[in-house]
Amino acid sequence: MKASMKALALLAGCALAGSAFAQCTNDSTVNPQATPVIASGNTCGKNLALGSICSGGDVTNGAGTSVVQINFGQNPAPTFTVVSSTAGFNPELAFTTGACSSLSGCTVDDTNNTQTVGPDAPVPNPANGATGFVFITDLNTESPGCGDYNLTINGTIPVKLQDFSVQ
């Protein structure tokens, strides 16, 4: 009986730890060469395992979180704006250059209970050659709590060289 209880407690602990360290799936990847860049999407049902973002401090409402990956070049200085056309979806805009997970710290963390968030610039700017992740979700429980969005990326975002060859 004691061995069964220990095994059950270990399994429960692993399940809880898995949700605390949830990884994400990118909805799109942006390799901007000129701005503005607009990435559009819908958050409903996306990345449901991301129960929180920004070092676990922002708890999502569970309706969905979109993730847009951005590959930066040299001296990036981006700004981000999110606009939703879905009534009842008041997006949270967050950005990290850490791993794309619920425990990554955010250098942009903004929500204002309206359908437009931003423009916001990360502080500090991303490092040269960094990969960044924009999280778009809703922290509130209003209905529907998810929906359509347009993410606009402005500023200086040189593209990162991926491959080079001479023929």
C-alpha positions in Angstrom: 0.0 0.0 0.0 2.8 2.5 0.9 4.6 1.7 -2.4 1.4 2.3 -4.3 0.9 5.6 -2.6 4.5 6.7 -3.3 4.2 5.7 -6.9 0.9 7.6 -7.2 2.4 10.7 -5.6 5.4 10.5 -7.9 3.1 10.3 -11.0 1.0 13.2 -9.8 4.2 15.3 -9.2 5.4 14.6 -12.7 2.1 15.6 -14.2 2.1 18.9 -12.3 5.7 19.6 -13.1 4.9 19.0 -16.8 2.3 21.7 -16.8 4.6 24.1 -15.0 7.3 23.8 -17.6 4.9 23.7 -20.7 6.6 24.2 -24.0 4.9 26.0 -26.9 4.1 25.3 -30.5 4.6 28.3 -32.9 1.7 29.4 -34.9 4.0 31.2 -37.3 7.6 32.2 -37.8 8.6 35.7 -39.0 12.0 36.4 -40.6 11.4 40.2 -41.2 13.6 42.1 -43.6 11.6 45.3 -43.5 8.8 46.6 -41.3 6.0 46.8 -40.7 5.3 43.1 -40.7 1.8 41.9 -39.9 1.1 38.4 -38.6 -2.5 37.4 -38.3 -4.1 34.5 -36.6 -6.6 33.1 -34.1 -5.7 32.1 -30.5 -8.7 29.7 -29.9 -7.6 26.2 -28.9 -3.8 26.9 -29.4 -1.1 26.0 -26.9 -3.6 24.9 -24.2 -0.7 23.5 -22.1 0.6 27.0 -21.6 -1.5 27.6 -18.5 0.7 30.6 -17.6 3.4 32.7 -19.3 6.1 35.2 -18.2 7.9 33.2 -15.6 4.5 31.6 -14.6 3.2 35.0 -13.3 0.5 35.6 -15.9 -2.2 32.9 -15.8 -4.0 32.5 -19.1 -7.8 31.9 -19.2 -7.3 28.5 -20.9 -9.1 29.4 -24.2 -5.8 29.5 -26.2 -2.5 31.2 -26.7 -0.9 32.0 -30.0 2.9 32.1 -30.3 4.8 34.0 -33.1 8.5 33.3 -33.4 10.7 36.1 -34.6 14.3 35.6 -35.9 16.3 38.7 -35.4 19.5 39.9 -37.1 21.9 42.6 -35.9 20.9 45.5 -33.6 17.1 44.8 -33.4 14.9 47.4 -31.9 11.3 46.1 -32.4 7.9 47.4 -31.2 4.8 45.2 -31.1 1.1 46.0 -31.3 -1.8 43.6 -31.2 -5.3 44.4 -32.4 -8.3 42.0 -32.1 -11.4 42.2 -34.1 -13.2 39.7 -31.8 -15.6 41.2 -29.3 -14.8 39.8 -25.8 -11.2 39.0 -26.6 -8.9 41.5 -24.9 -5.4 40.3 -25.7 -2.4 40.0 -23.5 0.8 40.9 -25.4 4.0 39.3 -24.0 7.5 38.8 -25.5 10.5 36.8 -24.5 13.8 35.9 -26.0 14.2 33.0 -23.6 13.0 29.5 -24.5 9.5 29.3 -25.6 8.0 28.1 -22.4 5.7 29.1 -19.5 8.8 29.8 -17.3 10.6 32.2 -19.7 10.8 35.8 -18.3 9.1 38.4 -20.5 10.6 41.8 -21.6 7.1 42.9 -22.7 4.1 42.1 -20.6 1.0 44.2 -21.4 -2.7 43.9 -21.1 -5.2 46.8 -20.8 -8.6 45.1 -21.1 -9.2 46.5 -24.6 -9.0 45.0 -28.0 -5.7 47.0 -28.8 -2.5 46.5 -26.9 0.8 48.4 -27.6 2.9 49.6 -29.2 5.3 48.0 -26.7 9.1 47.7 -27.0 11.1 45.1 -25.2 13.5 46.4 -22.5 16.3 45.6 -23.1 16.2 45.1 -26.9 16.8 41.6 -28.1 20.5 40.6 -28.5 22.0 40.3 -32.0 20.9 37.1 -33.7 18.3 36.3 -31.0 15.2 34.3 -31.5 12.1 35.9 -29.8 8.6 34.7 -29.1 5.4 36.8 -28.9 2.6 35.4 -26.8 -0.9 36.5 -27.6 -3.6 35.3 -25.2 -6.3 36.5 -22.8 -5.8 36.5 -19.0 -9.5 37.4 -18.2 -12.5 35.0 -18.1 -14.8 37.0 -20.3 -16.4 35.2 -23.2 -15.1 34.0 -25.6 -11.7 34.8 -24.2 -9.9 34.0 -27.5 -10.2 35.2 -31.1 -8.7 36.8 -34.1 -5.7 39.1 -33.9 -3.3 41.1 -36.0 0.2 41.4 -34.6 2.1 44.4 -36.1 5.9 44.4 -35.8 7.6 47.8 -36.4 11.1 49.2 -35.8 14.5 47.9 -36.8 14.5 44.2 -37.2 17.3 43.1 -39.6 17.0 39.6 -40.8 19.4 36.9 -39.4 21.6 35.3 -42.1 20.5 31.6 -42.2 22.8 30.3 -45.0 25.4 31.6 -47.4 27.2 30.0 -50.4 29.2 31.1 -53.4 28.7 29.4 -56.8 
